[in-house]
Amino acid sequence: MSNEKKLAGEAAIRFVEDGAIVGVGTGSTVAYFIDALADLRERIRGAVSSSEQSTAQLKKHGIEVLDLNSTGQLTLYVDGADECDPHKRLIKGGGAALTREKIIAEASEKFVCIIDSSKQVDVLGKFPLPIEVIPMARSLIGREIARRGGHPVWRDGVVTDNGNWIIDVHGWQITDPVALEQDLNQLPGIVSVGLFARRPADIVLVGDRQI
Ligand SMILES: O=C[C@H](O)[C@H](O)[C@H](O)COP(=O)(O)O
């Protein structure tokens, strides 16, 4: 599987155009992409990063990290996922970086998702759904999730790059991810939901195979 992650990370390089500012996700698969991107550092203008972890790796390779507020819309976003359904809808946030990832995905014309085959599912939800919450809303959101049949588990000890907490929801078979994403987005205290359904990936690379 880790070979597939490496193949996917390296295959995504073909979507990088000269002069681009590249949106960069977070995780072990993206780490391969960043390593490959280093070879193109003279040909791109820089990157917008979704986490402190990716920022450190980009800077180590001498790739300039830019503020999304100063770049405008990006042409390309490359990121991994925890699950991917046949409609390219995703669960993300296993590494707690979902909010910044979601912002950059929204700001990008093309979202290339890089995964290994273990991430492919027919129905999302076997991987517990990460939700970033404002700390004071943790119990409130936990109750709202339980009312909707989910089993909320606080990722104790994890603080996101934005200073918030993560609840992982077990036990949901997410047959209508767009509706669930919209429903959860209404709840005060939720910063973002790790469902990328309203804005799914455009292209998925499973290893070096495009689907
Ligand atoms: O918060 C983390 C991200 O959503 C990652 O893209 C996701 O967890 C997949 O990570 P990995 O490539 O390490 O399996």
The ligand as an SDF file (V2000), in Angstrom:
LIG
                    3D

 14 13  0  0  0  0  0  0  0  0999 V2000
   -6.0490   15.3630    7.8580 O   0  0  0  0  0  0  0  0  0  0  0  0
   -5.4570   14.6270    7.0650 C   0  0  0  0  0  0  0  0  0  0  0  0
   -5.7820   14.4680    5.6670 C   0  0  0  0  0  0  0  0  0  0  0  0
   -7.1500   14.5730    5.3890 O   0  0  0  0  0  0  0  0  0  0  0  0
   -5.1400   13.3070    4.9330 C   0  0  0  0  0  0  0  0  0  0  0  0
   -5.2810   13.6110    3.5820 O   0  0  0  0  0  0  0  0  0  0  0  0
   -5.7540   11.9410    5.1610 C   0  0  0  0  0  0  0  0  0  0  0  0
   -5.8150   11.6570    6.5360 O   0  0  0  0  0  0  0  0  0  0  0  0
   -4.9770   10.8350    4.4160 C   0  0  0  0  0  0  0  0  0  0  0  0
   -3.7120   10.7040    4.9560 O   0  0  0  0  0  0  0  0  0  0  0  0
   -2.6550    9.6390    4.4260 P   0  0  0  0  0  0  0  0  0  0  0  0
   -2.2080   10.0740    3.0830 O   0  0  0  0  0  0  0  0  0  0  0  0
   -1.5460    9.6970    5.4570 O   0  0  0  0  0  0  0  0  0  0  0  0
   -3.3150    8.2940    4.4210 O   0  0  0  0  0  0  0  0  0  0  0  0
  1  2  2  0
  2  3  1  0
  3  4  1  0
  3  5  1  0
  5  6  1  0
  5  7  1  0
  7  8  1  0
  7  9  1  0
  9 10  1  0
 10 11  1  0
 11 12  2  0
 11 13  1  0
 11 14  1  0
M  END
$$$$
